[in-house]
Amino acid sequence: MSKARRLGTVFDSGLESKPVFVAAIIRSDGLALLNYQPRYVDSIGGFERYELFCLAGKTRTALSLKIAQRKKVHVMKALLVSQPNKFAWVDMTRPVCGPGQVVIRVAYCGICGTDIDILRGKVPALFVRYPVVPGHEWTGTVVEVGPGVTNCAINSRVMAVGYLNCGVCAHCRAGEVNHCEVHEQIGFTHNGGFAEFVVAPARCCLEIADTIGLDEAVMAEPAATVVRAIDRASPQRGLKAAVIGCGPIGQTALRTLGLYEPSAILGIDLSPMQESLARRAGATSFVSTSDAAEMVSMSGADGWDVVIECAGGPLALETALTIVRPGGHVAIIGASSDDQVLSVPANIFYKKDLRVDGILSYTPESFRHALDLLTSGRLRLKDLITHRVPFEKFTNAVELLAARAEPLGKVMVGHSDRWEPNTADSRIRMAKLDPLEPGSPAIAGKSEDTMF
């Protein structure tokens, strides 16, 4: 009697065709047969089950009802950037769990300026690897748990710290995982949240409490960088602060600064349309000028105690250094390109006795701190989400960001069938946009946090 002792590697020959089995079917007499074809029987517990049939000659003999199994191949939609300026929605194999991993069904994913830079090929090669599915600000629900996972369960609402750091280099040992010598990050070198599903190490996942929606929880990722920047500035109650760039990062900074009971917060953005959102986020005054002298005079002193720079580029940085008071603190969040240079007096740093901190993203600690602030209700960011766009209209969302024809906070994409009931908020606009072709001129616009 023949028996299927072991099944070797299983391959898919295409989405439309039957699976091809490369198997050694060992008969009782020790002969190996390679000409058996599977016939689908049923699907149980996430596995497809097949009965093996011999096709030798005209014979079609079942192997005594022996059943072969293979993992069921699932397909998902994802935004794949195959190379700079070339992206499209494609069918991809849904990720599966390995040991210590979970598969998460994405609900929402925020669009960051860095995502636009990945589409445009503007991110340094050290930080991105094509082809890739971008998206590093996302939340969802666990649908599959791999062997050895103890901190996540099916149906848990989670988000993931994106850094997949090595844990052994000098930077990792010092807690500086954003400087890991082996840079790996979800949404940059590993497929991210612009997809139906994401696989992530369970150790990177943070559970989201029921006190906040999955949409607002997305904001913990950008807030993690802001929280780290403001913490570096050691703010004191009653401080006077200025925020340069009033896009979503700047608005998050304005709102977070409010936790320290400031006496004044100035919002600065060259787009006057951002004033209403800046004031809602916490700005007590707003200017859309590049006149640094006017900004200093608005402090009522010789400058601002703390300046949070969220725009990037030489003009924003030079403005920050100019309007901060002597002995003040500048925290730089905005990114600039390698070819941009500053034109400031070389003695400005010692003459004004400045403290200047550059902030490259977040750390796991600042990520947890930001999520804790949201969970406790001390920090509320849901109203900074101005647009929710269905995933299939991602290109329209990019066009929205590039056009800047209306006030913009956080623009978020997601699967509308997974959106929670509390997203029906009268303050939030659901964008209804016409479809655009992938590779449209939308990606040619600015991606910084401001029009600065």
C-alpha angles and dihedrals in degrees: 000000000000120000135187100233097171138359116218130204118336119213132186113226092198143319093270099041135073120269116266115225121207098194140153107225106195116206123209089255090057097253116138119222122197099179101084121123126202125237117200114248108169145306121257129170096351093310129107112222124213135188114220121230130191114232098187109141112321093328121114104185124170116224094244091284092300109164126219119201134205133175111266110251111229124192126210138183117249140165103245119193101200093180137341112306092008119098139140143164107264141172110256133177108265111246119254130208125265123188111306094011137111133202114227126200104223118232103171137006124187120220112234127190087246090061089057089049089054089054090049096044093243098127114097114257090243090069105039137047122195136250093047143147104230127211124110101170104072146127135193150138128287112246102167133030124200129218115290097021113137105157099060132054134189111282093020112146106231149159127199135232098236101216112100093192124182094236095213108070121096093259094051092048088053092051093252095125091155086069097046111153089229103053111206121156137166109250093022110051097002125047113274145193103304087091140072093255138022129194115216138167109266089226089066095051124104120196116236116224121230089245091082133042123245088247096057091042089063086068091066090077098060090034089059090067092045093049090051092050095049092045089056089055091059093219119207129209111273095024124154111231137180127202119202112206118028101207119116094297092047092047089051089051091050091051094045093049087058088071088072096056096240120197091221138003121192119204115205125193132143089223108080088198089075094063097091092051092044092053092046088053091054111278112145091196136014138201133185097195137102091218102122093187090060091050092051092050090053089062090067088227138049094302144312123308094223130017120192110198111205103159109069127214133087098282094055093046094047090049091052092052091047101048098043113099122245107278090020131130132245121195115193117208100150117097124231129192123252093250096056116098135189126239106202132129109274091228096055093098098054096030091057093034090230132184110211123184126187112208118208103189122290142305126230088255095055090044091056091044092054093048090048090053090053093044093051092049093238089116120041119188106157093101090059089070103093101168136034115188128185113252093244089062095054093127089057090054089054089050089051091054093046095048095049089193094147138027110290133201122161114339111207133188126200150143103284092207088063098048114119122241093248091067089080092097121153090220092060123082118216104212114227104192136167118251120264129197118256111261093033121154088266091096092059094076130096116281100190120116091257146015087254 
